[in-house]
Amino acid sequence: MAKKPIVFLSAGHGGIDPGAVAYGLNEKEINLTTLLACNEILVRHGIITILSRTKDENDPVTEEVKEANASGASLAVSLHANAGGGDGFEGFYWDDANDVGKRLVELAEKHVKALGQNSRGAKSGNHLYFIKNTKMTAVLFESFFLDNDKDNDIGDTVAEQKAFGVAYAK
């Protein structure tokens, strides 16, 4: 019998670290809502998941990486919302010869675009702590820029944040 895949899901920030904050939105809350929706779909399809957190609690990236590396997962996914005045989805992956992470980001990008979100593309994330320090294939998704009044219209409600989670699960 084939071994069921294990996916580690990380909701970036949490607890005393709100992540980006703008227009009454807190990144830590968006990330958790997105994670829980993604998890629900994965579990429904027989995927074993391990979650970095299921509530608002301190969860620094160093701990997330330790948890991911100890989890036995073959894939680690970190969920975020962006800031800095840009717009669109961004996906980051470990840039190496096997291209598994890049293909996963491109697939997620396809499903995010189906939500009506534009994309800034699939990018090397070799500089990102989460991606650089996990032992398995790792990707990091930035759903939208919450500090951009126009861009955050695609993710400023719980239903829209859940839609991103479903897109990532697909």
Stockholm file with secondary structure:
# STOCKHOLM 1.0

chainA/1-170         MAKKPIVFLSAGHGGIDPGAVAYGLNEKEINLTTLLACNEILVRHGIITILSRTKDENDPVTEEVKEANASGASLAVSLHANAGGGDGFEGFYWDDANDVGKRLVELAEKHVKALGQNSRGAKSGNHLYFIKNTKMTAVLFESFFLDNDKDNDIGDTVAEQKAFGVAYAK
#=GR chainA/1-170 SS CCCCCEEEEEECCBTTBCCSEETTEEHHHHHHHHHHHHHHHHHHTTCEEEESCSSSCCCCHHHHHHHHHHTTCSEEEEEEEECSSCCSEEEEECCSTTCHHHHHHHHHHHHHHTTTCCEEEEEECTTSHHHHHCSSEEEEEEEEETTSTTGGGGTSSHHHHHHHHHHHHC
#=GC SS_cons         CCCCCEEEEEECCBTTBCCSEETTEEHHHHHHHHHHHHHHHHHHTTCEEEESCSSSCCCCHHHHHHHHHHTTCSEEEEEEEECSSCCSEEEEECCSTTCHHHHHHHHHHHHHHTTTCCEEEEEECTTSHHHHHCSSEEEEEEEEETTSTTGGGGTSSHHHHHHHHHHHHC
//
